Amino acid sequence: MRADNGGVGIHYEVHGPRGGPPVVLLHGFPDSGRLWRHQTGALAGASFRVVVPDLRGYGASDKPAEPDRYHLVHLAGDVSAVLDAEGIERAHVVGHDWGAALGWALAALAPERVDHLVAMSVGHPASFRGDGFDQIEKSWYMLLFQFPGVAERWLSADDWANFRAWGRHPDADAVVAELTANGSLTPGLNYYRANVPPGSFVAPPVALPSVRAATMGIWSSGDVALTEGQMTRSAQHVAGPWRYERIDGPGHWMQLEHPHAVNELLLDFLPAG
């Protein structure tokens, strides 16, 4: 299926009963909607209507050339376009990595569209730098990713050796194949270039309205890119009910490494009707 946002086509899939409570699953770098393959069946089996887009730049969705077209404002418009295409006014939103950042922005800027929010790995944008150097040290790659051509070569050289060593993605072979086949590496890096340019590391924190939706933040103890504090401090930016869950063991891609634990949390938190 396909939705249009200002001429940018967004591919998405729908699983589960059409009349079920809608939940949108938003992936991040360097994935596509395929990331959620262990969650779609569990949610659809619990009678949710599960909407899984390939965010712009990834998978079968369009890939604008200009870096600034990957700003979170445009990404939020893509999600709204998908909801409109499905006739959905309000949905639960589950996001991971950049999908979590997008979920935070959508819940803050378009609260009428977000029922419950689940942010996995990435906390509220305003809490990101609260751990000081500990988080900045983990975020070194965000500066590397600002250099067009250089970042692409560094990640893909020697059969993507640096990507594999740095990312520790449990599905690396399939992700590399998908990035290569779809030409998604530069579009994926444009998320960083559009949203976290070098000046953002010394600029004031992002100012967003407080999130009114009931929100659950999930962090995994093996995450090499994100501190626990940037997630737990997100509570300060949630006006609605807040819940925090820590999953011990898995790395950044907890939904692949510990899918049953993630599914249990989602099914416990998201109201089915």
ABEGO torsion letter per residue (X at the ends): XBBBBGGBBBBBBBBEBAABBBBBBBBBOABBAAAAAAAAAAAAAAGBBBBBBBBBGBEABBBBABAAAABAAAAAAAAAAAAAAAGBABBBBBBBEAAAAAAAAAAAABAAABABBBBBGBBBAAAAAAAEAAAAAAAAAAAAAABBGAAAAAAABGGGAAAAAAAGBAAAAAAAAAAAAAGAAAAAAAAAAAABBAAAAABBBBBBBBBABBBBBBBBAABAABBAAAAAAAAAABABBBBBBBBBGBBABAAAABAAAAAAAAAAABBAX
